[in-house]
Amino acid sequence: MKNRRPNILWYCTDQQRFDTIAALGNEYVQTATLDALVETGVSFTHTYCQSPICTPSRSSFMTGLYPTRVHNTRNGNDTLDNHPPLISRLIADAGYDCGMVGKFHLLSSGNRTEPRLDDGFSFWKFSHAPRDDWQQGHDYADWVREQGGDLDKMRKSEDQVSPHLHQTHWATNRAIEFIDQQRNPDQPWMVNINVYDPHPPFVPPKEYAQRFNPNDMPGPYFRDSDLAQQAKLADCDFQGDVQTPDGHQAKKCQALYYAMIAQIDDQFARLLAHLDETGQRKDTVIIFTSDHGETLGDHGLMQKGCRFYEGLVRVPLIISWPGHFQQNLRADGLVELLDMSATLLDIAGVELPDYFQGQSLLPILKGQTKAGKFREAVRSEYFDALDPQFTGGSGTFATMYRDSRYKLVIYHNKELGELYDLKKDPWEFNDLWDDPQSQQVKNELIYKSFNHHVVNTTDMGSERIAPM
């Protein structure tokens, strides 16, 4: 046991913004468990997802490649062909027993449960969403029925789904089940827990919703000028309509969103308490993150789609292993979720494959490298092919390139773009794309963004075997 590699508890929420943790500056949330994790770990405060929607983001961090490079760029896809090994497969091949609980979403779960890939998980308990829409293979819905519950009926009730039958509670139970079935003290384990909250619809159990008064909420980051800005971008895909905060009932949505996070925090506490009770906490690396964020009324937008505002593409990432990693450290350097993937492999003792596009954060975690600078820039993508079978898609192709000061967004086939000076304008109200004084900066960023794309996302094809 002394030289054994650590266990890994990897907790991934769905659609959780970076600014939803009390210890990191949000006085309106209730996150006692996450606050304690912040104190015992390293918080990477400028972590960016590689796509603002689920499947491309998840396929990216599960393979270590940008979405365009892994050829999985939108939700609703049927297959994922010719992909490199998933990081869970690499970790399993390195000797870990791996379990997955909840949502995975590398393939579509529309009209079917998600097909398995060669994922390396010996334990698989699936729940794409807390509904009962699938004929078979939805472990969570089956469990609710076994407990005498009716998901459809509860979801339509005033009280919503009760906490003891909620997906977050079920996910905790299944993760504990996986941990408790470990019988080989010399074999490390990894469990990847994927709850559906705080994904819309914003429907927490009533007892959690009652904790948060909409009138006490700060409301979204919004100015009247946002309406004109979003009108310019109206032909670029987005799930929700553009409305004022009142039109979106944004404070109410914010209160419900925070209620869902409070329930996550309570269930996360159950998991960590179980590790303490079984004496495994000291041997377990804890990782908390999310696949992407949520606009939550910012700039007149609700939900997600083809935009790259901070609330949508910046996510929490906290890594804790007291006694081995630094504690109570805010690492402010730019980080991608690909780097979390590389770190997982590094922790598990897996050598990074040559193709891997993430960089391990282990030197920061161990205090060997300064935390203020990691990447020169980060990238996020939205490439959605227009399909006449389905409504909502307009064939938008867009990328974000963000360095330590500026954020450049290009809507590639729309002759549109956005440019923000995040040092002066951290919540992206003043678009400098057409500002005469900012054209040199814009052109330099376009050049850097293009180079980043060519070098990091171009698939060079088959292996070279001769000089000609």
Secondary structure, DSSP 8 states (H G I E B T S, - for coil): -TT---EEEEEEESS--SS--GGGT-TTS--HHHHHHHHHEEEEEEEE-S-SSHHHHHHHHHHTS-HHHHT--STT-S---S----HHHHHHHTT-EEEEEE---SS--TTS-----S--EEEEEE-SSSS---SS--HHHHHHHHTT--HHHHHTSTT-S-GGGSHHHHHHHHHHHHHHT---TTS-EEEEEE--TTSSS----HHHHTT--GGGS------THHHHHHHHTTTS-BSS----HHHHTHHHHHHHHHHHHHHHHHHHHHHHHHHHHTT-GGGEEEEEEES----TTGGG--S-BS---HHHHEE-EEEE-BTTB--SEEEEEEEEHHHHHHHHHHHTT----TT------HHHHTTSS-SS-SBSEEEEEEE----TTSSS----EEEEEEESSEEEEEETTTTEEEEEETTT-TT--S--TT-GGGHHHHHHHHHHHHHHHHHHH----S---S--
